[in-house]
């Protein structure tokens, strides 16, 4: 059987290191391990070059090169007869390999050491499977292919949702139904604070809603900044991304204004998929799996389709909510607050808010809660429009334009998760009502920690 590079897709996942064998001009052999081998097309592969001075010298002196690839599922080995074509240090292919290398090496604290010098392109002249005493079957054969009808139905379901929470919940449900993944996060961009904030969560003991990732950290940051999907197929070779993030107890969370990033201790595969609409990355879809090589090419494509559909739906929801804000709404009688006082503390230096001493959220979401409380105190009302909040926040933070819906969603879900005596209830498109278990007392301070 004539083998093609596309038949060896499991060999390019980086689970088992590849080996390149070269020889000097006088025949002295040299063997090196490769961290990344990428299939360029059916006739070419690209090899990452970080340290290979000896290998590079041999290739220039002797063009006869052998590459050994190993199937991460079956252990099958393949010998490739290759020859050097050119070396590149810029361009789309180089950037793709560099991003993957940076994202994975950052997890072991070696992003500065494992810096890509170049990507070396080789032509493949022949592929030979190494004979094995035992016949192996592809592990992929035991997994059902992605159902296109199920994917189509999931896309329609996401498109039909009108509110941000419904869109995100529909996305999470679709990933579980169509692809079977149960550990999923949705992180939305906060351009004001230059980070990504967990706004949707499924499958974790602690939801991690409100936890933050710096805009360029790890797989998630790489996907957000590049607009490209980034994955690691064997976490046993690298330290988990979550281990680089400090863990906090409930008490520590209250003291430090940080929320622990959700963790799957048994994760072996991770993938970060940008949620892009109109050429803009709105957020990142992040999935973990306890299986090695969990994300096949078709899974990756399906996740990109679902992420893009959700991003477009969120963008449309934001625009529809803005249009709905201009329509008059019936005013309901303001409820009379009874019960104990509810004390809310707002710290202006990071816009963090605490309700009865419990940390809720910070950033734009914290500002929104402060605004509603101030209007409630000055005007005696409990219903507010997205439009007035957008205008008020925009006056202080001119760069704030979109994603108000997702910030209100984060605020509402954090209040629910912490069982706070304050609730945020939707009463129509672009309108919310603030409910409390007693009279609200706002303490705004420019100081540091309480």
N, C-alpha and C positions, 0 to 999 in steps of 0.2 A: 504494500500500500504506500502510495506517495503521500508523505506528510507535508502539511502546510503549517505556517506559523500560527494561523488561526486555530489549528487543532490543539495547540499547546497553551491555551489561555491560562490554565491553572499554574503554568510554570512562571508566569510573569507577575505573580502576586507577592513575591518577596518572602514567602513563608520559609522556604529552604534556599540558602544562598546558592547562587550560580558560581561556576568556576570557569576562569579563562586560562588557557594554556598557550604560552608563547615560547619562542626560542630565539636566542641571539643569533647574530650572523654566523658564529662558529658552532651553532648547534646546542648551546647550553640551555636547557629547559628552565622555565619559570612558571609557577602556578600562583594565581591570586584569586581571592574570593571577591565577589561583586555584591554590593548592597542593592543595586537596582539594575534590572534589564527590562527594557520597554520595547514592545512590538510597535514599530513605526508603520509598516505595511506588510504585505505578504513576502517581501523580498529583503527587508531591512530591519535590523534591531539597533537600539541605542543603549550604550553602556555608560553608567555613571562613572566619572573619573574624579576621585578625590585625592588619592595618594599614589597612584600607580606610575611612578617615574620609571621603574625597571620595565614594567609591562609596556608602557608607551615607547620606550627606547627599542624594545624588541620588535614591536609592531612595525616601527619605521624601518628597522633593519631587515626584518623577515616577515613578509606578508601572510605566511601560512599560520593561521590561528584556529584553535578549536575551542568551542564554547560548550559547556555542559549545563543543561537545564534539568531541573527536577520537578516533577509534578507534585504539588503540595498535598493532593488528595491520595494518590496511589503510590507515590514513591518512584514511579517510572522515571528513567533517565533517558535523556536524548543528547546525542552528539551533533553539534552543528559545525559545519565547515564554513568559516566566515573569512572575509577579507576587509581590511580597513578602507573606508571611503573618505571620510573627512571628520574633523572635530569642530564642534560648534560651542560657543560660549554666550549666545544670545538667541532670542527668538522664542516662538511659542513652545516648541518641543523642549528646549533647554529650561524654560520657565516651568513647564509642567513637571519635569524631573526634579528641579530644584525645590519646588513647593513640596512635593511628596517627601523628599529627603529632609527638608527643614522641619516639616510637621512631625515626622516620626522620630528624628534625632532629638528634637526639643524635649521629647518625653523622657529622655535619659540624660538631659542636661548637656548634650553635645552638639547643639545647633551651630556653635561657632567653630567647633573642630571638624564636624562632618559637612564642611562647606563644599558645594559642587564647583569643581574647577572647570570642567567641560563635560559635554556629552559626546561620546565618540560613536559615530555611525558606521555600521558594518553591513556589508552585503552578505546575504545567506546563500551559499551555493548548494548546500545539501543538508538534509536532516536524516539522522539514523537513530532508530530506537535501540537502546542497549538491551540485548537479550536478557530475559529474566527467567529463573527456574520456575517461578509461579506466575500463573496468569492473573492479571489484575483487571478489575472493572472500575470504570470511572464512578466516583462517589456522586457525581452530578446526576448520574442516571437514576438514582433513587429519589431525587427531588423533582416534584412536579414543576413543569414550566409555569411561568406567570400567565394567568388567565386573562386574555385580552378583553373578553366581555366583562369580567369582574373589575378590571382596571377602568374600562369605559364607564361602568356604573358608578364607581368611586369618584371619577372626575365630575360626572353629572351631579352627584350628591354635594360635592364641595362647591360647585358653581351655583347651586340653588340656595345656599345658605346666605343669609342677609347680614348677620352680625359677626363680629370678630371671634367671639367665643364659640359660636356654632361652626365657623369655618375651621378653626384650629381643632376642635373636637372631632369634626368630620374627617380632617386629615389624619389625626391619630387613629381613629377607628378604621380608616381605609388601609393604613399601613398594616394593621393587625389582621384584617380580613383578607386582603389581597396577597400580602407577602409573609404573614405569620410572625412578624417581629413585634415584641411586646415591650421593649425598653426603648422609649422614644422621647426626645425632647424637641421643643420648638423654641428657638431663641430669636428675639427680635432686636434689631439695631436700635441703639440709643446714640444718635450722632452727637448729641449735646455732651454726653459723658464719654463718648468714644468706647463704647463697650456693647456687648450683646447680653440681653437679659432673658432668663428663662421665663417664658410666658405660657407654655403648655408642657405637660408632663404626663407620662404613662409608664407604669410598670415598676416604679421605684417605691421603696419603703417610705422615703421622704421625698416629697414632690420636687423640692428645690425651687419652687416658684419664687422668682425675685433674685435668684443667684446670678452672678455676673461673670462674664469672661471678657478679659481685655481684647480689644478689637483685632489683635494680631497673634493671639496665643494658640498654639497647638493646631489640631485639625480644624477646629471650629473657626479660629481666627484666620487660618490659611484659606478656608473655603469662602469666608466672608470677604476677605480682601482681594482674592483672585477671581471670585465668581465661578470657580471650578470645583467639582466634586473631589474630595480628598478622602482616602481610606487607608486603613492599616488592617491587614488580613491575619496577622498573628501577633497578638499582644504579648505572648511569652517572650518575644524578642525585644520588646521595648517596655519601659515602665508605663503603666496606665496614665492617661492624661489626668484622670481624677486624683491620682496620688500627688500631683504637683499642687493641688489646691488644699488649703488648710481645712481641717475638719473642725466643726464647732459643735458644742452642746447647745441646748436651748439657752442656758445662761450666758454662754459666750456670745451667742447670736445677739442677745439683747445688748451686750456691752460693746460689741465691735461694729454693729450695723452691717454685718455680713451674714449671708445665708449659704450654708454648705451646698456645694454643687452635688447633684445626685450621682451615686456611684453604683455600678454593677461589679462586685468584687470578682466575679468569674468571667468577666469580659475577655474574649479572645479576638474579636473583630470589632472595629469601629468605622463609621462612615459619616462624613459631614457633607451635606448637600445644600448649596446656596438656594435660597428662595428668591427668585428674580422675577421682577415684573417691569416691563418697559426699559430693560437694560439696567435697572437699579436693584441692588441686593437689599431686600427688606429684612432678611433674617437668615437663619440657618436651621435646617432639619438635621438632627443628630441622632443616630441609632447605634446601639450596641448589641452584641450577640455573644453568648457563651461559646459559640462554635467558631473554629478556625475556618477561614475562607467562606464566611457566611454570605458575602455579598457577591453574587454572580454578575456578569455583565448585564444580563437582562434585568436583574434586581436593581442595579444601579440606574439603568435607563428608566425603569418604572418609578423609582423614587424621585428622579429628576422631573418626570412628568407631573407627579402628584405635588411636589414642592412648587413647581411653576404655576400649577393650577391654583394652589392655595394662595400664593403671592398675588396673583391676578385678582382673586376673589377678595382678598384683604384690601387691595388698592381700590377696587370698585366699591366695596363697603364703605370705605372712608369717604369717597366722593358722594355716594348716595346719602350718607349721614349728614354731610355738609349741606347738601341740597335740602334735606328734610328739616334742617335747623331753621330755614327761612320761613317755613310754614307755621302759622299760629297754632297753638295747642291750648286745649281747655285747661284752665287752672283749677286744681283740686284744693279743697280746704287743707290748710297746713295742720299737721297733727300736733297735738299738745304733748310735749315731752313730760313724762312722769318717771319716777324712780330715782335712783342714785345719780349723782353727777358723773359724767364721763369726761375724763381729763385727757386732752390731746396736746402733746408737745411737738412743736415743729422747730427744727434747727436749720437756719437759713444757709449755713456754710455748705451743706451737702443736701439740703431739702429732705432730710430724713424725718420721719414722723413716728412717734410712739403713742400708743393708746393705752392708758392706764399702766404705763411702764413697760409695755410689750412693743418691741420693734416691729413695724409693719413693712415699710418700704422707704425708698429714697429716690432722688432724682425727680424727673418730671412727674411721675405718679404721686410723689409726696407733695409737690407743688400744687397739683390738682386738688388733693384733699384739703390743703390749707386754704385754697381759694374758696372752695365750697363752704368751709367752716366760717370764713370771714364774711361771706355773703349771707350765710345763715344768721350770723350774729348781728350784722348791720341792717339787713332787710327783713329778717324774720321768715325767710322762705327756705324751702327744702328741695325744690326742683330746680334743675339747672340744665342749660343746653351746652352741647359740645362747642357750639359757635362762640359763646361768650367766654368759655374756658380757653378756647384756642386763641382768641384775641387777647385775653389777659396774659396768658403764658407767653404769647408771641411778643408782647410789649417788653417783657423782661428778657426773653430768650429768642431773638429774631430768627435764629436758625431752625427753630421748631416749626415744622410745617405739617408733616403727615404723622400717621401712626398714633393719633390721639386715642382712637378706639382701642388699640392694643394696650395702651398705657392705663386706660380706665379699666380694661379687663384685668390687667395685672393687679391693680389696686383692689378691685372687687374680690378677686380670688384670694388675695393675701388676707383681706379682712375676714373672709369666710374661713380660711384655713386656720387662722389664729383665733377663731371664735371670738372676735372682737365685739364689743357692745355697739358697734357702728356697722351699718350695712349700706351697700350701694345697689340700688335696684333700677333696672331699665324700665322706663315708662313709655317708650316710643323711640322711633328712629332719632338718634342724636339728642336724646333727653334721658336724664337720670334723676333719681330721687335719693336723698340722703336720709336714712332712718337711724335712730339711736334709741337706746334703752333708757335714756334719761337726759337731762339738760347737758348741753355740750359746753365745755370750758376749753378755750384755746389758749395755749401758752406758747407764744412765738419768741424764739431767742436766737441770737446770733452767736451764742457761745458754742463750746465744743461739746463734750459728752455730758450727759445728765448726771 
